[in-house]
Amino acid sequence: ERTGKVLGEFCRCYKEQFGVALFNSVRYEIEGAGGPQAQLLHRKVPLEDHVIYSGNIFQYIEENKKWRNRFCVVPHNYGLVLYENKLAYEREQPPRVLVNSAGYKVLTSVEQYLELVNNSLPGVTPKSGHSPILKCPTDFPLVLWHPYARHYYFCVMTGKEQEKWRAVFQDCVRHCNNGISEDSKVEAPAFTDAIRMYRQSKEQYGTWDMLCGNETQVLSNLVMEELLPELRSAIGPRLKGKAPERQRTWIQVSDAVYRMVYELAKAQYDAAVARCEQERPQLESTIRTDMDQIITSKEHLASKIRAFVLPKAEVCVRNHIQPYISSILEALMTPTSQGFAEAREVFFKEVTDMNMNVVNEGGLEKLVEYMEKLSHLAFHPVKMQSCYEKMDQLKLEGLQQRFDVSSTSVFKQRAQIHMRQQMDDAVYTFETLLHQELSKLQGKDDLCKSIQRILERVLKKFDYDSSTVRKKFFREALLQITIPFLLKKLAPTCKGELAKFQELIFEDFASFILVENTYEEVVLQSVMKDIMQAVKEAAVQRKHNLYRDSMVMHNSDPNLHLLGEGLPIDWSEEYSGQPEPEPAAERRRRAKQVVSVIQDDEGALPYGAEVLLPPGSPEPRQPEEAHPGVPLSPPDAVQEIREALAQESLGDAEVPSGGGTRRAAPAPPVPGAEVPSGTGRQRPAPASPVPRADVPSEAESPSAACHQRGDKETGEHGDSPPQPRGTTESGEGVQTEF
């Protein structure tokens, strides 16, 4: 009932904002917009047919309280796809877990996690000496924590592995948080404005940490924000058992409620969007026919609201905002500009190293190899980490409390996404110019000089675009910080008087002009002049390498953007020197992945859909069974678990190419393909959410083969395995997309 009420109010807000967003979109299309033109090219499909990362990681399985070795693939949509092992991946078995990490936090210590868990259920804290909710068998844990959904626990064997996986997980979170498409000029603005208006109607101003993920995830977070305190009060006192058990139960309850809310939110939001889309042709026709009258009516309304609000707003800006704008701007500029400077340095270093290696190692053949790696530099989580870490220095200190900024994570992630985009634009521009130049070159010396010349051209364009992007980011961030504060200050004296302005709107135009939106535009204008002036002064003083607004690069490369419209460059295909074209599978294998070498064609990822075996199906064997000689250990025997994991890790170690005999290590059986020892009869395969690979018959593969690794062990990189499926179908005992 509570969920339905929240969703109903939101859908009414969305319908109102849809008409306004549609009007703004059509007006923008007709009038156009000025502004500096980007100098760097923009890649249309950055990660087509590529995977970010893949490798082995230990996961804690809550159902049986065991740590198991999993094979994790991070495809181009930045989902986390966990398989039983690499053999299951190669045989196209369905993944164990699919995780969309929007809204999650990546934690690297059990202490951080326990603190968040203790705060989630006040009054329930394990006593000293009692076992906590989570024990890690190694010193290098990785936890994905969410305020509402289930948590995921991982660990690795070394600090270096932990840092790499942490960078990968954070990249996944950063990408998935940015789940609302910016290409949508109507639906996305209508949705975000409806969220903001709804929260302001509940006296909730300021930035919101849970505005992350796609529309249904954000809407679910909105409902849970209101529902969770009531749920905690109703269910918390009824939880039984010791403190860790009550905490574990509470996490399960919260996750179950979140899943139900997600389903309801998806159904109602999809219905609201469908209704608006049905009305869209008629609304758009009215807008195009009466555009001038709508604009005149809106300006008349704005002038009346401005006369009422502006004097109060100007006093508030003068007393409470103007004195702090320069401090906020400086706090934003320093880490952001350092991050962009680091991105520039990383790009410069990678190209310079490539140039030296190409000249020293073999010319064009080596160039192809290095360009394949360079083309995905922006999506390399580890190499980009030094750029992203600069934003960790962002601290608004006392300003954060003054302006009701709950967290700086919104600004950090936005700046990091801008850094990644600028890096990819620079790389794409560089490879486009180099590709054009190659046909004119005569030997290594010419190649070296051309690379250096093109690098200098691209760096100039990078500096210009970087300045433009950062100035826009600073203006938007200042507005995000100051406007909610200003609206909250003015609400007691202004908001109650807005109803009287409703009569100024013609009924025919009521779908496109809202008093509340016009009021916010007037408030924004009251502070916009000061914000623009502050950013302009920073540029005039050449602070942090910002360019003046008057400096515009006009058509410095008139034909460059035409080059960017061509087909994507396939370096290995064009310059490999092979007499015959490679098969598609071989070409995919040769095209190096961003970090690891496994190819994948992942589709849309369901949110957090976890694939479990149906009730009654044979359980996969535990690590103890797969490793004779390792004694059976209780879950809490941390030292013994650690030894078991160490042995399993040794069994999974790769053998360097050309080196000796491979260490034999039995693999965990593939789900649905387990053959009990001593018989040649297969157990019935459990129902799978996606079609699985055919299992070899007994004649082709004796039972012992099911318990041994193939020629390639887990974590080894070789020929391209089959691609995992992107979605799950309904099946008995299977949790599908939610």
C-alpha positions in Angstrom: 0.0 0.0 0.0 2.8 2.4 0.9 4.7 1.5 -2.2 1.7 2.1 -4.4 1.1 5.5 -2.9 4.7 6.7 -3.5 4.7 5.3 -7.0 1.3 6.9 -7.8 2.5 10.4 -6.6 5.7 10.0 -8.6 3.8 9.0 -11.8 1.7 12.1 -11.5 4.9 14.2 -11.2 6.3 12.4 -14.2 3.3 13.1 -16.4 3.5 16.8 -15.6 7.3 17.0 -16.2 7.0 15.0 -19.5 5.0 17.9 -21.1 7.5 20.5 -19.9 10.5 18.4 -21.1 8.8 17.8 -24.5 8.3 21.6 -24.9 11.9 22.3 -24.0 13.2 19.6 -26.4 11.1 21.0 -29.4 12.1 24.6 -28.6 15.8 23.6 -28.4 15.5 21.8 -31.7 13.9 24.8 -33.4 16.1 27.5 -31.9 19.4 25.5 -31.7 22.1 26.2 -29.2 25.5 27.8 -29.4 28.7 27.1 -27.5 32.2 26.0 -28.4 32.5 23.0 -30.7 34.5 20.0 -29.4 37.8 19.6 -31.2 38.3 15.9 -30.4 36.4 13.2 -32.1 33.8 11.1 -30.3 33.8 7.3 -30.7 30.2 6.0 -31.2 30.6 2.4 -29.9 33.7 2.4 -27.6 33.7 -1.2 -26.4 32.0 -3.2 -29.1 32.9 -6.9 -28.9 35.2 -6.4 -26.0 35.4 -7.3 -22.3 36.7 -5.2 -19.5 38.2 -7.9 -17.3 38.1 -11.6 -16.4 39.7 -13.8 -13.9 39.3 -15.9 -10.8 38.1 -14.6 -7.5 36.8 -16.3 -4.3 33.2 -15.6 -3.4 31.4 -16.3 -0.1 28.2 -18.4 -0.7 25.7 -17.5 1.9 23.5 -20.5 1.3 26.1 -23.0 2.6 28.5 -20.5 4.3 31.4 -21.6 2.1 34.1 -19.7 0.1 34.2 -20.9 -3.5 36.5 -20.1 -6.4 34.5 -18.3 -9.2 35.4 -17.2 -12.7 34.3 -13.6 -13.1 33.8 -11.9 -16.4 33.1 -8.1 -16.7 31.6 -7.6 -20.2 31.2 -4.3 -22.1 28.0 -3.4 -20.2 30.0 -3.4 -16.9 27.9 -6.1 -15.2 29.6 -8.7 -13.0 29.0 -12.2 -14.4 30.1 -15.0 -12.1 30.5 -18.6 -13.3 31.2 -21.8 -11.4 34.6 -21.9 -13.1 36.2 -21.2 -16.4 35.2 -24.6 -17.7 31.5 -23.7 -17.1 32.1 -20.5 -19.0 33.7 -22.3 -22.0 30.9 -24.9 -22.1 28.3 -22.1 -22.1 26.8 -23.0 -18.8 24.5 -20.4 -17.3 26.3 -18.0 -14.9 25.8 -18.4 -11.2 25.2 -14.7 -10.6 24.6 -11.6 -12.7 25.1 -8.3 -10.7 24.3 -4.8 -11.8 26.4 -2.8 -9.3 24.5 0.5 -9.4 24.2 1.9 -5.9 26.8 -0.4 -4.4 29.9 0.7 -2.5 33.2 -1.2 -2.9 34.8 -2.0 0.5 38.2 -3.4 1.1 38.1 -4.2 4.8 35.8 -6.3 7.0 35.8 -3.5 9.5 34.3 -1.0 7.0 31.6 -3.5 6.2 30.8 -4.3 9.8 30.4 -0.6 10.7 27.9 -0.2 7.9 26.0 -3.3 8.9 25.9 -2.2 12.5 24.5 1.2 11.5 21.8 -0.4 9.2 20.1 -2.0 12.2 20.6 0.3 15.3 20.7 -1.4 18.6 21.9 -4.8 17.2 25.7 -5.0 17.6 27.6 -8.3 18.3 29.1 -8.4 21.7 32.9 -8.6 22.2 34.2 -12.1 21.5 31.2 -13.2 19.4 31.7 -14.1 15.8 30.9 -11.2 13.4 28.5 -11.6 10.5 31.5 -12.0 8.1 34.9 -13.6 8.4 37.4 -13.5 5.6 39.9 -16.3 5.1 42.5 -13.9 3.6 43.7 -10.4 4.5 42.4 -9.0 1.2 38.6 -8.9 1.1 36.3 -7.1 -1.4 32.7 -6.4 -0.4 29.9 -5.0 -2.5 27.6 -3.2 0.0 24.2 -1.8 -0.9 21.8 0.0 1.6 18.8 -2.0 0.4 19.8 -5.0 -1.8 21.9 -8.1 -0.9 25.6 -7.9 -0.4 28.3 -9.7 -2.2 31.5 -11.0 -0.5 34.8 -11.7 -2.3 38.4 -12.1 -1.4 41.8 -12.6 -3.2 45.2 -13.9 -2.2 47.4 -10.8 -2.6 47.2 -7.1 -2.1 48.1 -6.5 -5.8 45.1 -8.6 -6.9 42.9 -6.7 -4.4 43.9 -3.4 -5.9 43.2 -4.6 -9.4 39.8 -6.0 -8.6 38.9 -2.9 -6.5 39.7 -0.7 -9.6 37.5 -3.0 -11.8 34.6 -3.1 -9.3 34.7 0.7 -8.9 34.6 1.1 -12.6 31.6 -1.1 -12.8 29.8 0.9 -10.0 30.8 4.2 -11.7 29.4 3.1 -15.1 26.2 1.4 -13.8 25.4 4.4 -11.6 25.3 6.5 -14.7 22.4 4.4 -16.0 20.0 7.1 -17.3 20.8 7.7 -20.9 21.8 11.2 -21.8 20.8 10.7 -25.4 17.1 10.8 -24.3 16.1 14.5 -24.6 12.6 14.1 -23.1 12.2 11.0 -21.0 15.5 11.5 -19.0 14.9 15.2 -18.1 11.2 14.4 -17.2 12.3 11.5 -15.0 15.1 13.4 -13.1 12.9 16.5 -12.6 10.0 14.3 -11.4 12.3 12.7 -8.8 13.6 16.1 -7.7 10.1 17.6 -7.4 8.8 14.6 -5.5 11.7 14.8 -2.9 11.2 18.5 -2.6 7.5 18.0 -1.8 8.7 15.9 1.1 11.1 18.7 2.3 14.1 16.8 1.0 16.5 19.2 -0.7 20.1 18.8 -1.7 22.0 16.1 -3.5 20.9 12.5 -3.3 23.3 9.6 -3.2 20.9 7.1 -4.5 20.1 8.8 -7.8 22.1 6.0 -9.5 21.3 3.2 -11.9 18.5 3.1 -14.5 15.1 4.7 -14.0 13.5 1.6 -12.3 16.5 1.3 -9.9 16.3 5.0 -9.0 12.6 4.8 -8.4 13.0 1.7 -6.2 15.6 3.6 -4.2 13.1 6.5 -3.8 10.4 4.1 -2.4 12.9 2.3 -0.1 14.1 5.6 1.3 10.6 6.1 2.7 9.7 2.4 3.3 12.9 1.2 5.1 12.5 3.2 8.4 8.9 1.9 8.8 10.1 -1.6 7.9 12.9 -1.4 10.4 10.6 -0.3 13.2 8.1 -3.0 12.4 10.4 -6.0 11.9 13.6 -5.1 13.8 12.2 -5.9 17.3 10.8 -9.2 16.1 14.1 -10.6 14.8 15.4 -13.6 16.8 18.8 -15.1 17.5 22.3 -13.6 18.2 23.2 -10.3 16.8 25.0 -11.6 13.7 22.1 -13.8 12.9 19.6 -10.9 13.3 21.8 -8.7 11.0 21.9 -11.5 8.4 18.1 -11.9 8.5 17.6 -8.2 8.3 19.8 -8.0 5.1 17.7 -10.8 3.6 14.4 -9.1 4.5 15.6 -5.8 3.0 16.7 -7.5 -0.2 13.4 -9.4 -0.5 11.4 -6.2 -0.1 13.7 -4.3 -2.5 13.0 -7.0 -5.2 9.3 -6.7 -4.7 9.5 -2.9 -4.9 11.6 -3.1 -8.0 8.9 -5.3 -9.8 6.1 -2.9 -8.8 8.2 0.2 -9.7 9.1 -1.3 -13.1 5.4 -2.1 -13.9 4.1 1.3 -12.9 6.9 3.3 -14.5 6.6 1.4 -17.8 2.8 2.0 -17.8 3.3 5.8 -17.1 5.9 6.1 -19.9 3.6 4.2 -22.3 0.7 6.6 -21.5 2.9 9.6 -22.1 4.2 8.2 -25.4 0.7 7.6 -26.5 -0.1 11.3 -25.9 3.2 12.6 -27.4 2.2 13.1 -31.0 -0.8 15.3 -30.0 1.3 17.3 -27.5 4.1 17.8 -30.0 1.7 19.0 -32.7 0.2 21.5 -30.3 3.7 22.7 -29.3 4.8 23.2 -33.0 1.6 25.0 -33.9 1.4 27.3 -30.8 5.1 27.7 -30.0 5.1 31.5 -30.1 2.0 31.8 -27.9 3.4 29.3 -25.4 6.7 31.2 -25.1 4.8 34.5 -24.7 2.6 33.0 -22.0 5.5 31.5 -20.1 7.5 34.8 -20.2 4.4 36.7 -18.8 4.2 34.2 -16.0 7.9 34.4 -15.3 7.8 38.2 -15.1 5.1 38.1 -12.5 6.9 35.4 -10.4 10.2 37.3 -10.8 8.7 40.5 -9.4 7.5 38.5 -6.4 10.5 36.3 -5.8 13.6 38.1 -7.0 14.0 40.7 -4.2 13.9 37.9 -1.6 16.2 35.7 -3.6 18.8 38.4 -4.2 19.0 39.1 -0.5 19.5 35.4 0.2 22.1 35.1 -2.5 24.0 38.1 -1.2 24.0 37.0 2.4 24.3 33.2 2.2 25.8 32.2 -1.2 28.0 34.9 -2.7 30.6 34.8 0.1 31.1 31.0 -0.4 31.1 30.6 -4.2 34.8 31.1 -4.6 35.6 28.6 -1.8 33.3 26.0 -3.4 34.8 26.6 -6.8 38.4 26.3 -5.6 37.5 23.0 -3.7 36.0 21.6 -7.0 38.7 22.9 -9.3 41.8 21.6 -7.6 41.1 17.8 -7.7 39.2 17.9 -10.9 41.9 19.7 -12.8 44.6 17.4 -11.3 42.6 14.4 -12.5 42.4 15.8 -16.1 46.1 16.7 -16.0 46.8 13.1 -14.9 44.7 11.8 -17.8 46.7 14.0 -20.2 49.9 12.6 -18.7 48.8 9.0 -18.9 47.9 9.5 -22.6 51.2 11.3 -23.4 53.2 8.5 -21.6 51.4 5.7 -23.4 51.8 7.2 -26.8 55.5 8.1 -26.2 56.3 4.6 -24.9 54.5 3.1 -27.9 56.5 5.4 -30.3 59.9 4.3 -28.7 58.9 0.6 -28.8 57.7 0.7 -32.4 60.9 2.2 -33.6 63.1 -0.2 -31.5 61.1 -3.4 -32.1 59.9 -3.6 -35.7 57.9 -0.8 -37.2 54.4 -1.3 -38.5 53.9 -4.8 -37.2 54.5 -3.6 -33.6 52.4 -0.5 -34.2 49.4 -2.7 -34.8 49.9 -4.6 -31.6 50.3 -1.4 -29.5 47.4 0.4 -31.2 45.1 -2.4 -30.3 46.0 -1.8 -26.6 46.0 1.9 -26.8 42.5 2.1 -28.4 40.9 1.0 -25.1 43.1 2.9 -22.8 40.2 4.9 -21.4 38.5 1.7 -20.3 41.5 0.2 -18.6 40.4 0.4 -14.9 44.0 0.0 -13.5 45.7 2.5 -15.8 42.9 5.1 -15.3 42.9 4.6 -11.6 45.6 7.3 -11.0 43.3 9.8 -12.7 40.2 8.8 -10.8 42.0 8.8 -7.4 42.7 12.6 -7.8 39.0 13.2 -7.2 39.2 11.4 -3.8 40.8 14.7 -2.6 37.5 16.5 -3.1 36.3 17.8 0.3 33.9 20.6 0.8 34.5 20.5 4.6 32.2 23.1 6.4 30.5 24.0 3.1 29.1 20.5 2.9 27.0 21.0 6.1 26.1 24.6 5.3 24.7 23.7 1.9 23.1 20.3 2.9 25.4 18.3 0.6 25.0 14.7 1.9 28.0 13.4 0.0 30.5 14.5 -2.6 30.3 11.1 -4.4 27.9 12.6 -7.0 30.5 15.2 -8.1 33.4 12.7 -7.9 31.8 10.2 -10.2 30.6 12.8 -12.6 34.1 14.2 -13.0 35.6 10.7 -13.4 33.1 9.9 -16.2 34.2 13.2 -17.9 37.9 12.1 -17.5 37.2 8.7 -19.1 35.3 10.4 -22.0 38.0 12.9 -22.6 40.7 10.2 -22.6 38.7 8.1 -25.1 38.1 11.1 -27.3 41.8 11.8 -27.3 42.8 8.2 -28.1 40.2 8.0 -30.9 41.3 11.3 -32.5 44.9 10.1 -32.3 44.3 6.7 -34.0 42.1 8.4 -36.7 44.8 10.9 -37.6 47.5 8.2 -37.5 45.5 5.8 -39.6 45.1 8.6 -42.3 48.8 9.3 -42.2 50.1 5.7 -42.5 49.7 5.5 -46.3 52.1 8.5 -46.7 55.0 7.1 -44.5 58.4 5.9 -45.7 60.1 3.9 -43.0 60.6 4.0 -39.3 61.9 7.5 -39.0 58.8 9.0 -40.8 56.6 6.9 -38.6 58.3 8.2 -35.4 58.0 11.8 -36.5 54.4 11.4 -37.6 53.4 9.9 -34.2 55.1 12.7 -32.4 53.5 15.4 -34.6 50.0 13.9 -34.3 50.4 13.5 -30.5 51.2 17.3 -30.2 48.1 18.1 -32.3 45.9 15.9 -30.2 47.2 17.3 -26.9 46.3 20.8 -28.0 42.8 19.7 -28.8 42.7 17.8 -25.4 43.6 21.0 -23.5 40.9 23.0 -25.2 38.1 20.4 -24.8 39.3 19.7 -21.2 38.9 23.4 -20.4 35.4 23.5 -21.9 34.3 20.3 -20.2 35.6 21.4 -16.8 34.1 24.9 -16.9 30.7 23.3 -17.7 31.2 20.8 -14.9 32.0 23.6 -12.4 29.0 25.6 -13.3 26.7 22.6 -13.0 28.2 21.5 -9.7 27.8 25.0 -8.3 24.2 25.0 -9.3 23.6 21.6 -7.8 25.0 22.8 -4.5 23.5 26.2 -4.3 20.0 25.9 -5.9 18.6 23.4 -3.4 19.9 25.5 -0.5 18.3 28.6 -2.0 15.0 26.9 -2.6 14.9 25.6 1.0 15.7 29.1 2.3 12.9 30.7 0.2 10.3 27.9 0.8 8.7 29.3 4.0 8.0 32.8 2.4 7.5 31.9 -1.3 6.3 28.4 -1.9 2.9 28.9 -0.3 2.1 31.9 -2.5 2.8 30.2 -5.8 -0.8 28.8 -6.2 -2.1 32.3 -7.1 0.0 32.4 -10.2 -1.8 29.3 -11.7 -4.6 31.5 -13.1 -2.1 33.2 -15.4 -1.6 30.0 -17.5 -4.0 29.3 -20.4 -5.7 26.0 -20.0 -4.5 24.9 -23.5 -0.9 25.4 -22.4 -1.1 23.9 -18.9 0.7 20.8 -20.0 3.8 22.7 -21.1 4.0 25.5 -18.4 4.2 24.7 -14.7 4.3 27.3 -12.0 6.8 25.3 -9.9 9.2 24.9 -12.8 9.0 28.6 -13.7 9.6 29.5 -10.1 12.8 27.4 -10.0 14.0 29.0 -13.3 13.6 32.4 -11.7 15.6 31.3 -8.6 18.3 29.8 -10.8 18.6 33.1 -12.7 19.1 34.9 -9.4 22.4 33.0 -8.7 23.5 32.1 -12.2 25.2 35.5 -12.8 27.4 35.1 -9.8 28.4 31.5 -10.7 29.2 32.4 -14.3 31.3 35.4 -13.1 33.3 33.2 -10.7 34.1 30.6 -13.3 35.0 33.4 -15.8 37.4 35.0 -13.3 39.1 31.6 -12.7 39.6 31.3 -16.5 40.9 34.9 -16.8 43.5 34.2 -14.1 44.5 30.9 -16.0 43.8 28.9 -12.8 44.3 25.2 -13.4 44.9 25.7 -17.1 41.3 26.9 -17.9 40.9 28.9 -21.1 39.0 32.2 -21.4 35.6 32.0 -23.0 36.8 34.3 -25.7 39.4 31.8 -26.9 37.6 29.6 -29.5 39.3 27.2 -31.9 37.5 27.6 -35.2 37.8 24.8 -37.8 41.4 24.0 -36.9 40.9 20.7 -38.6 37.9 21.1 -41.0 38.1 17.6 -42.4 38.8 15.8 -39.0 35.1 15.4 -38.1 34.4 13.9 -41.5 37.1 11.2 -40.8 35.3 10.4 -37.6 32.2 9.5 -39.5 33.9 6.5 -41.2 34.0 2.9 -40.1 35.8 1.9 -36.9 39.5 1.1 -37.5 40.4 -2.6 -37.1 44.2 -2.5 -36.8 44.8 -6.2 -36.8 42.7 -6.8 -39.9 44.2 -4.0 -42.0 47.9 -4.3 -41.0 48.4 -7.9 -39.9 49.9 -8.8 -43.2 48.0 -12.1 -43.5 47.3 -13.3 -47.0 43.8 -14.5 -46.1 41.2 -12.9 -43.9 41.0 -14.4 -40.4 37.9 -16.1 -39.2 35.7 -14.0 -36.9 36.4 -16.1 -33.8 40.2 -15.9 -34.4 40.0 -12.1 -35.0 38.1 -11.7 -31.7 40.7 -13.8 -29.9 43.5 -11.7 -31.3 41.9 -8.4 -30.5 43.3 -7.9 -27.0 40.8 -7.2 -24.3 41.0 -4.1 -22.1 42.7 -6.0 -19.3 42.3 -9.7 -19.9 41.9 -11.9 -22.9 38.4 -13.4 -23.2 35.8 -12.2 -25.6 32.1 -11.8 -24.9 29.0 -10.5 -26.5 26.9 -9.5 -23.5 23.4 -8.0 -24.0 21.3 -6.0 -21.5 22.0 -7.1 -18.0 19.1 -7.7 -15.6 19.5 -6.0 -12.2 21.1 -8.3 -9.7 19.4 -11.5 -11.1 21.0 -14.4 -9.3 20.9 -17.8 -11.0 20.5 -20.6 -8.5 20.0 -24.3 -8.9 16.5 -25.6 -8.6 15.4 -27.3 -5.4 16.3 -30.9 -5.4 19.0 -30.6 -8.0 22.5 -32.1 -7.1 24.7 -29.7 -5.2 28.1 -28.9 -6.7 30.8 -30.6 -4.7 32.5 -28.6 -2.0 36.2 -27.6 -2.2 37.1 -30.3 0.4 35.7 -33.1 -1.9 37.6 -31.8 -4.9 40.9 -31.8 -3.0 41.7 -35.1 -1.3 43.9 -34.5 1.7 42.3 -31.3 2.8 40.3 -32.1 5.9 36.7 -31.1 6.2 36.5 -27.7 7.9 33.7 -25.9 9.7 32.9 -22.5 8.2 34.3 -20.5 11.1 37.7 -22.3 11.0 39.3 -19.3 9.3 42.9 -20.7 9.2 41.9 -24.0 7.7 39.7 -22.3 5.1 42.7 -20.1 4.2 44.9 -23.2 3.7 42.2 -24.8 1.5 42.0 -21.6 -0.6 45.8 -21.5 -0.9 45.9 -25.1 -2.1 43.1 -24.3 -4.6 45.0 -21.2 -5.8 48.1 -23.3 -6.3 46.1 -25.8 -8.3 44.8 -23.0 -10.5 48.1 -21.3 -11.1 49.0 -20.8 -14.8 52.1 -22.4 -16.3 54.2 -20.0 -18.3 54.3 -20.7 -22.1 57.1 -23.1 -23.0 57.5 -24.2 -19.4 57.4 -27.8 -18.2 54.5 -30.0 -17.2 51.2 -28.5 -16.1 50.2 -29.1 -12.5 47.2 -31.4 -12.4 44.3 -30.0 -10.4 40.8 -31.3 -10.4 38.2 -28.7 -11.3 34.9 -28.2 -9.5 32.3 -30.0 -11.6 30.1 -28.1 -14.0 26.5 -27.7 -12.7 24.2 -30.2 -14.4 27.1 -32.2 -15.8 28.4 -33.9 -12.6 29.0 -37.7 -12.9 29.3 -39.6 -9.7 32.5 -41.6 -9.4 32.2 -45.3 -10.1 29.3 -44.9 -12.6 29.0 -43.8 -16.2 25.5 -42.5 -15.8 25.0 -38.7 -15.7 22.8 -37.1 -13.1 19.8 -35.3 -14.4 20.7 -31.8 -15.4 19.0 -29.0 -13.4 16.7 -26.6 -15.3 18.9 -23.8 -16.7 17.8 -20.2 -17.3 19.7 -20.3 -20.6 20.5 -23.1 -23.0 23.7 -24.8 -21.8 26.4 -26.4 -23.9 26.0 -30.0 -24.8 27.8 -32.3 -22.4 30.0 -34.9 -24.1 28.6 -38.4 -24.0 30.1 -41.2 -21.9 31.8 -42.7 -24.9 33.5 -39.4 -25.8 34.2 -38.3 -22.3 34.6 -40.9 -19.4 33.4 -39.9 -16.0 36.9 -39.1 -14.9 37.1 -36.3 -17.5 34.3 -34.5 -15.7 36.5 -34.2 -12.6 39.7 -33.1 -14.4 40.6 -29.8 -16.0 40.9 -29.6 -19.7 43.9 -28.5 -21.6 43.3 -24.9 -20.4 43.0 -24.4 -16.6 41.0 -21.7 -14.9 42.5 -18.3 -15.4 44.4 -19.3 -18.5 44.0 -17.3 -21.7 43.8 -19.0 -24.9 41.3 -19.4 -27.8 38.1 -17.5 -27.6 35.5 -19.3 -25.5 31.8 -19.1 -26.3 30.2 -15.8 -25.3 27.9 -15.8 -22.2 24.3 -15.1 -22.6 23.0 -11.7 -21.6 19.6 -12.4 -20.1 17.9 -15.2 -18.1 14.7 -16.9 -19.1 12.1 -18.0 -16.7 12.7 -21.5 -15.4 11.8 -23.6 -12.4 13.6 -22.5 -9.3 15.4 -19.7 -11.1 15.3 -16.1 -10.0 15.0 -14.0 -13.1 15.5 -10.3 -14.0 14.1 -7.8 -11.5 
